[in-house]
């Protein structure tokens, strides 16, 4: 169990750095493993446009295939929220790709303020 958590932690950090390298703003990786949460890690990133968001989804898909990670669920897109927030659930790791507006409104870091911040790239 501890070994799996360490691997998930390394994966979350690698994904956070990947998103930062693809021009996401305010990339944050939170460790929720010590909290009573339904996942162990959040990777949160601010995207600049719908095209940026779509490109990042492709990069995350490539990343997951390279590491043999299963994407359990992607948030469904509706016309009104296409460019606001995408959630990609990988079990122990959940990715939140959010517009600046959605990020400001939902304030996930504040909501999960008891979580340890593993990575932050402004």
C-alpha positions in Angstrom: 0.0 0.0 0.0 2.8 2.4 0.9 4.6 1.6 -2.3 1.5 2.3 -4.4 1.0 5.6 -2.6 4.6 6.6 -3.3 4.1 5.7 -7.0 0.9 7.8 -7.1 2.8 10.7 -5.5 5.5 10.5 -8.1 2.9 10.3 -10.9 1.1 13.3 -9.5 4.3 15.4 -9.4 5.3 14.3 -12.9 1.9 15.3 -14.2 2.0 18.6 -12.4 5.3 19.4 -14.0 4.0 18.3 -17.4 1.1 20.7 -17.2 3.4 23.5 -16.0 5.6 22.8 -19.0 2.6 23.2 -21.3 1.9 26.7 -20.2 -0.7 26.1 -17.5 -0.9 28.7 -14.8 -1.0 28.2 -11.1 -0.3 24.4 -11.3 -0.8 22.9 -7.8 -0.4 19.3 -6.6 -2.2 18.5 -3.4 -1.7 15.3 -1.2 -5.0 14.3 0.2 -3.9 10.8 1.3 -3.9 11.7 5.0 -7.3 13.2 4.8 -10.6 11.3 4.7 -10.9 11.9 1.0 -12.1 9.8 -2.0 -8.8 10.2 -3.8 -5.1 10.6 -2.8 -3.9 13.5 -5.0 -5.3 16.5 -6.9 -3.5 18.1 -9.7 -5.1 21.5 -10.4 -4.2 23.8 -13.3 -5.5 26.9 -14.9 -6.0 26.8 -18.7 -6.0 29.8 -21.0 -8.6 28.7 -23.6 -10.7 25.9 -24.9 -8.1 25.0 -27.4 -5.5 24.9 -24.6 -7.7 22.7 -22.5 -8.3 20.2 -25.4 -4.6 20.0 -26.1 -3.9 19.3 -22.4 -6.4 16.5 -22.5 -4.4 14.9 -25.3 -1.2 15.3 -23.4 -2.7 13.7 -20.3 -4.0 10.9 -22.4 -0.5 10.3 -23.8 0.9 10.5 -20.3 -1.5 8.0 -19.0 -0.9 5.5 -21.8 2.9 5.8 -21.4 2.6 5.0 -17.7 -0.2 2.4 -18.1 -2.6 4.5 -16.1 -6.3 4.0 -16.5 -8.5 7.0 -16.9 -11.6 6.0 -15.1 -13.8 9.0 -15.9 -13.7 12.3 -17.7 -16.2 14.9 -17.0 -18.8 15.2 -19.7 -18.8 18.3 -21.8 -21.9 20.5 -22.1 -22.0 23.4 -24.4 -22.2 26.0 -21.6 -19.2 24.6 -19.7 -16.9 23.5 -22.4 -14.1 25.8 -21.5 -14.6 26.1 -17.7 -13.6 22.9 -16.0 -12.6 19.4 -16.9 -12.1 16.7 -14.4 -10.1 13.6 -15.3 -10.3 10.8 -12.7 -7.4 8.3 -12.5 -8.5 6.7 -9.3 -5.8 7.8 -6.8 -5.2 10.9 -8.8 -7.7 13.5 -10.0 -6.8 16.2 -12.5 -8.8 19.5 -12.5 -8.2 21.6 -15.6 -10.0 24.9 -14.9 -10.5 28.3 -16.5 -9.3 31.3 -14.3 -13.0 32.1 -13.7 -13.9 28.6 -12.5 -10.7 28.3 -10.4 -11.5 31.6 -8.7 -15.1 30.6 -8.0 -14.5 27.1 -6.7 -11.3 27.7 -4.8 -10.3 24.0 -4.5 -7.1 24.8 -2.6 -9.1 26.6 0.0 -11.7 23.8 0.2 -8.9 21.3 0.7 -6.7 23.6 2.7 -5.7 20.8 5.1 -4.0 18.9 2.3 -0.2 19.1 1.9 1.0 21.1 -1.1 3.5 19.0 -3.0 4.1 21.3 -5.9 3.1 24.8 -6.8 4.1 26.6 -10.1 2.8 30.1 -10.6 
